[in-house]
Amino acid sequence: MAAERSGSATLQTNERVKHIASAVTAWGNALLITGFGRWALAGFDAYVLLWLVVAACLIWAASHSLTLLKVENGDG
């Protein structure tokens, strides 16, 4: 019974991490698209550079947050 609880807790934690990583990736992608769109329509300026750098950092952080996923202790 305790193994099922710990497996369930691990699964819930993994799902939370994946959900947060997905949300941060979506935010980073939105900034990336916005930055390139502004660059194409209004030219390159400090805000475009800032948006692209923040987008790259968000996407990098989201991809590295997936290392927080834990392996379930199961029979499989």
SULZIMO-V502655 format. One record per backbone hydrogen bond with DSSP energy under -1.0 kcal/mol. NH is the residue of the N-H (numbers start at 1). CO is the residue of the C=O. E is the energy in kcal/mol with one decimal. If there is no record, write none. Layout:
nh->NH co->CO e->E
nh->NH co->CO e->E
This chain:
nh->5 co->1 e->-1.9
nh->6 co->2 e->-2.4
nh->7 co->3 e->-2.3
nh->8 co->4 e->-2.5
nh->9 co->5 e->-2.7
nh->10 co->6 e->-2.3
nh->11 co->7 e->-2.4
nh->12 co->8 e->-2.5
nh->13 co->9 e->-2.4
nh->14 co->10 e->-2.6
nh->15 co->11 e->-2.3
nh->16 co->12 e->-2.1
nh->17 co->13 e->-2.4
nh->18 co->14 e->-2.6
nh->19 co->15 e->-2.4
nh->20 co->16 e->-2.6
nh->21 co->17 e->-2.6
nh->22 co->18 e->-2.2
nh->23 co->19 e->-2.3
nh->24 co->20 e->-2.5
nh->25 co->21 e->-2.2
nh->26 co->22 e->-2.4
nh->27 co->23 e->-2.1
nh->28 co->24 e->-2.5
nh->29 co->25 e->-2.8
nh->30 co->26 e->-2.3
nh->31 co->27 e->-2.1
nh->32 co->28 e->-2.3
nh->33 co->29 e->-2.6
nh->34 co->30 e->-2.4
nh->35 co->31 e->-2.8
nh->36 co->32 e->-2.3
nh->37 co->33 e->-2.4
nh->38 co->34 e->-2.8
nh->39 co->35 e->-2.2
nh->40 co->36 e->-2.3
nh->41 co->37 e->-2.2
nh->42 co->38 e->-3.3
nh->43 co->39 e->-1.1
nh->49 co->45 e->-2.0
nh->50 co->46 e->-2.6
nh->51 co->47 e->-2.9
nh->52 co->48 e->-2.4
nh->53 co->49 e->-2.4
nh->54 co->50 e->-2.7
nh->55 co->51 e->-2.5
nh->56 co->52 e->-2.3
nh->57 co->53 e->-2.3
nh->58 co->54 e->-2.6
nh->59 co->55 e->-2.5
nh->60 co->56 e->-2.3
nh->61 co->57 e->-2.7
nh->62 co->58 e->-2.4
nh->63 co->59 e->-2.1
nh->64 co->60 e->-2.2
nh->65 co->61 e->-1.6
nh->67 co->64 e->-1.3
nh->68 co->65 e->-1.9
nh->69 co->66 e->-1.3
nh->74 co->72 e->-1.3
